[in-house]
Each structure stands twice: as C-alpha cells, then as structure tokens.
Amino acid sequence: MKLEDLNALYHYLDDLVTQDVSEDELFASSYIRGFISLASSKYGDETQLLTQQLSNDINEMIKKARTELTPQDREIVKQYWSMLDTNFS
C-alpha cells in the first residue's frame, strides 16, 4: 500500500469499516485518524501530501496521549502507526 495524500489516507481508513478487519485494527485506525485530522488541519486541505513534518506531528501527538491507553492498546496503536507511517515522506 502506498498512499500519497491525505484524501487517499482517509479513504483507506474509511474503507476498513466495510472490510473484514480485526477489532484491534478498527480501534487503532480510528484512534490514529483523530490525530491525523488534528495535525493536518494546520497544513491545508485533504489534497495535501503525506509529508514527514505531518508524520512527526502525528507521532508527537500519539506519544503525548499514550497515558490514556492501556499498555496493550498502546502496542496496538504503535504497530498500526508504524505501518501507516511508511506512507509519509
């Protein structure tokens, strides 16, 4: 999977609901989507590219919010973010 802009990333995350994915994947994707929306709001609209700066901002937000998750959920989110983060350049 290679996503180039925010719009493609949102479509990918939205499509997970209609696919046969695990509850963990649905949880992690929706949790991370909130941070993506917050971080991206300062860079432009949904056509913006998935930049390294956007990735850094999302990563920082996830790190700061880590205490709101259980250790198991933190690991699920961490692994899912690692997979998504490969799309940012």
FIKOLTOR-270640 format. One line per field, with one value per residue (C-alpha): residue number from 1; residue in one letter; x, y, z. Coordinates in pm, 1 decimal. Layout:
REM residues N
kemi	[NUM; ...]
lotor	[A; ...]
east	[X; ...]
north	[Y; ...]
up	[Z; ...]
REM end
This chain:
REM residues 89
kemi	[1; 2; 3; 4; 5; 6; 7; 8; 9; 10; 11; 12; 13; 14; 15; 16; 17; 18; 19; 20; 21; 22; 23; 24; 25; 26; 27; 28; 29; 30; 31; 32; 33; 34; 35; 36; 37; 38; 39; 40; 41; 42; 43; 44; 45; 46; 47; 48; 49; 50; 51; 52; 53; 54; 55; 56; 57; 58; 59; 60; 61; 62; 63; 64; 65; 66; 67; 68; 69; 70; 71; 72; 73; 74; 75; 76; 77; 78; 79; 80; 81; 82; 83; 84; 85; 86; 87; 88; 89]
lotor	[M; K; L; E; D; L; N; A; L; Y; H; Y; L; D; D; L; V; T; Q; D; V; S; E; D; E; L; F; A; S; S; Y; I; R; G; F; I; S; L; A; S; S; K; Y; G; D; E; T; Q; L; L; T; Q; Q; L; S; N; D; I; N; E; M; I; K; K; A; R; T; E; L; T; P; Q; D; R; E; I; V; K; Q; Y; W; S; M; L; D; T; N; F; S]
east	[0.0; 131.0; -85.8; 25.6; -214.0; -445.6; -756.0; -623.9; -534.9; -884.7; -1041.9; -818.8; -920.1; -1289.6; -1283.6; -1162.3; -1515.6; -1651.7; -1366.8; -1309.7; -1053.2; -997.5; -1143.9; -788.4; -729.0; -1056.6; -971.1; -618.2; -722.6; -999.6; -780.0; -497.4; -736.9; -823.8; -459.3; -421.7; -715.3; -581.4; -227.5; -324.1; -559.1; -264.0; -115.2; -403.2; -689.8; -735.3; -527.7; -209.4; 72.5; 170.8; 485.5; 748.2; 652.4; 290.5; 413.6; 631.6; 337.3; 108.9; 379.9; 425.6; 50.8; 35.3; 330.3; 175.6; -154.9; -2.5; -114.9; -479.9; -431.9; -366.1; -24.9; -189.0; -375.7; -57.3; 118.8; -168.7; -165.6; 214.7; 222.0; -59.5; 100.2; 431.2; 251.2; 75.9; 386.2; 561.2; 333.9; 473.3; 781.6]
north	[0.0; 342.9; 642.8; 980.5; 1236.0; 1288.4; 1216.9; 871.8; 800.0; 896.1; 673.1; 385.3; 427.9; 465.8; 150.4; -57.0; -47.0; -244.7; -495.5; -799.8; -648.5; -711.4; -501.3; -402.2; -265.1; -72.2; 69.0; 172.4; 323.3; 534.6; 641.2; 747.7; 914.1; 1165.9; 1265.6; 1277.9; 1518.9; 1740.5; 1754.4; 1802.0; 2092.3; 2328.2; 2224.1; 2252.7; 2054.2; 1686.3; 1715.1; 1777.2; 1531.1; 1296.9; 1479.2; 1393.7; 1702.3; 1583.8; 1240.9; 1397.3; 1598.1; 1293.7; 1088.6; 1354.1; 1366.3; 988.9; 989.5; 1262.7; 1076.5; 739.3; 751.5; 740.2; 387.3; 54.3; -99.1; -347.7; -71.9; 137.8; -150.3; -197.0; 174.7; 179.6; -111.1; 30.1; 373.8; 215.5; 56.3; 382.2; 594.3; 426.4; 630.7; 963.7; 1106.7]
up	[0.0; -93.6; -14.3; -141.2; 3.8; 296.0; 90.7; -7.0; 355.3; 473.1; 206.3; 311.8; 677.0; 588.2; 377.1; 671.8; 816.2; 520.7; 518.0; 732.3; 970.8; 1337.8; 1616.6; 1707.5; 1359.0; 1364.4; 1706.4; 1609.9; 1277.5; 1429.7; 1721.2; 1490.5; 1246.1; 1517.2; 1546.7; 1169.2; 1147.5; 1424.5; 1290.3; 926.6; 996.4; 1017.6; 683.5; 438.3; 299.1; 215.3; -102.2; 95.4; 59.1; 339.9; 445.8; 702.4; 905.6; 922.2; 1030.7; 1301.3; 1435.8; 1444.4; 1612.8; 1882.0; 1949.9; 1982.2; 2222.6; 2439.1; 2461.2; 2543.9; 2908.4; 2803.7; 2667.6; 2832.7; 2761.4; 2523.0; 2334.9; 2318.8; 2146.3; 1900.4; 1815.5; 1791.5; 1547.9; 1336.5; 1323.9; 1217.5; 923.5; 823.5; 875.9; 583.4; 354.2; 474.6; 306.3]
REM end
